[in-house]
Amino acid sequence: MRTDDFMAYLGDFPAGYVQYGDAAHFCDIWADYTDMDEYDLFIAAVYYQYNQGDFPWYYNTAPGSPIQSTVIDTTASDRQWTWQYCREFGWFQVASHLHRVRSQMVDYDYFANQCNEIFGLDMNIYPDVAYTESQYGGGNRINGSNIFFANGGEDPWKWVTQLENRPDINQPSVISECVGCAHCAELYTPEASDPQNLKNTRQQVYDWIYAILNPSTQTQ
């Protein structure tokens, strides 16, 4: 496995906890490891993730790796997702210059080389964001009616969705601002312990769908 692929894996697992609303849990996990030196902490972190079923080789992009294969695998979606960000919208998750949780090896060139190696894309042309937006809209230019945009306040992907209401075409946009409310939070199985803001969002979605399916109940 290449070093840069491994470093992408190493940066993604703390980011994943944040993206999926488990930042507090992530901090709790490592509270008991503060007395370790950096080397032992590194080993402990990888070992922990490994035992959670998050394996480093999932990030392998070298020739012969699963993501390089064009054989259809209904149990995997990594290649499809990689195609999307390589060709359509970018949003490469590179190392921050201010608050770095990723290796400097995980930079634009890392993703550009990956996209070229896997798909043969000319990264001087792709990702073609302008074309993607012309086909599907972007920002506040998505003109399909009856679309509910729901996002968690802790979801980093909320910045690439629509954040403004457009009542003229029935496009509400709601952000659940609460601890642990992140990527797809409103789609998870409801729990009694869920934050009230999240419960409110789910109720808004329910009421919105009900109104569409039962137009006669709406106030004239």
N, C-alpha and C positions, 0 to 999 in steps of 0.2 A: 504494500500500500504506500502511495506517495506521501511524503511529509506534508505537503500543502493540503491534501485531502484530509489527512488526520487532523490538521489544525482547524480545518473547516468544521469537522465533527466536534472538536473540543470547544469551539466558540458557540456552536449551535445549541449544545445542551443546556447551558444556563439561559440562553435567549429563549429556548423553548418553554422553560418554566414560566418566564414572564409572559410570553405570547399566549399561553393557555391558562393564565390566571393563577399560577401556582408559585408566584414569587415569594410569598410569605413562607410557604412550605419549603422552598429551596433554601431560604435563610435558616430555617429551623434545622434542616438536615445538617448544615455545616457549622452550627453553633458549637458542637462538641469537638470540632476538629481544629479549633483556633490555635492549639499548642503545637501543631505539626509544622515542620519546616516545609518549604515549597515543594521539594522533591517528593516527600511522603504524601503531601496533600494532593499533588498531581496524580499519584498512583491511586490514592483512595477515591478521588473523583471519578477516574476512568473505571475503576473496579465497581463503584456504586452504579454508574450508568449501565455498565455491562450487565449487572445483575437485574436491572430494570428492563432488560430486553432491548436496550438502545446500543446496538453494536457498531463499532467504528467502520467495519467494512461496508455498511450501508452507504458510506460516503466515497467509496472507491470509484473513481472515474477512469481508471487506466484501461487500455485496450484489453478486451476479454471480460470486463466487469459487466454485471447485469444491466447497468444503465446504458451500456454501449450496444446491447442486444436489441434487434428489431423484432424478436419473437414476442408475440402477444402474451402477456402474463396478466390475467385478470385479478391477481392478488397484489399487484404492484402498480404504483402510480408515479414513481419518481421520474421516469423518463418523460411522461406527459407534462408534469409540472415544470421540469427543466426546460422543455421545449417552449412552454409559455413564457417564462421569464427571459429565456435567451432570444426569442424571436419577437415577442409581442410587447412586453412592457418593461423589461429590465428590473429595476428595484433590487439590484444586487446588494446583498447584506455584507458589506465590506467593513474593515476595521475602522472604528471611529478615531478621529484625530483628538478628540476631547476626553471621552470616557471609554477607553479601549477594553473590550472584553473578548476581542478576537485578535488573532495573530496578524501582524503586518503582512504576512504571506497571503492572507485572504484579502486581496485587493482587486481592483478592476481587471487587471491582467489575468488573475487567477480565473475569474468567471469568463472572460473573453476567450481564453485558451480552452477552457472546458467546453464552451458552446461550439467552438470551432472543431475540437476533437470529436465530440459526440455527434454533431449534426452537419459538420462541414460548412457552417455559416460564416459568411464574411462579416466580421464584427466591425468593419468600417461602415456597414449598412445597417446591421441589426444591433440591438432591438429597434424595430421600426415603430416607435411609439406613435408617431403622427398617423401612420396608416391604421394602427389599431384603434386610435381615437376616432378616425374618420369612419370606421366600420361600426364601432360599438358605442361611440360617445366617450366622454371622459370629463372628469371634474363635474360640472353641473350641466353637461351637454347630453346626458342620456335621456332620449326623448320618448322611450317606451312608457306607456301609462300603466298604472296599477302596480307599482314596484315599491316595496317597503325596504328601506335601508336601515338595518339594525346593526349596531356596533357596540363592543365593549370599550369602556374608557381606557382600559389598559392594553388594548390590542394595537400593536404598532402598525397593523395593516389598515387601520381606520383612515389613515392619511391618503390612501389611494382609492377611497370610495367617495360616494356623494354625501356631503355633510349638511346640505341645506334642504329645507322643505320646498317642494314644488307642488302646492295644492292644486294648481291648474290642471295638472295631469295625474293627480293622485299619487304623488311620490313623497311620502313622509320619510324623514330621516331622524332616527332616535339613537342617542348614545347612552348606554347604561353606565353611569358614573358611580362605581362602587368597587370596593376591594375584591379582587379576584374576578372581576367582570372583564373578560378578555375575548379572545378569538372564538367566535361561534357560541358564546356563553348562553345566548337566548335559545339555542337549539338543543341544549343538554336537557336530560330528564329533570323536571322540576323537583326541588327538595324543599321541605318546610323551612330549612335553615338558609335558603337563598336570600341575598340582600333584597330589601324592599324595592330598590330601583330596578333590579332585574325582574322582579315579579311584575312591576308596573309595565315594563317593556313588553313582556309576554302577553299581558292583558291587552295592551294597545294593539299588538299584532293580531290577537284573537278577534278583537272588536272590529279591526280594519277588514280582516278576511270575511267576517260575518256580514259586514255591511255590503261588501261586493257581491256576495252570494245571495243576499236578501235585500235587494235594492228597495223593495216596497216598504221596508222598515225604517228607511232613512227619512229624516225630517225634510219636508218639502219646503 
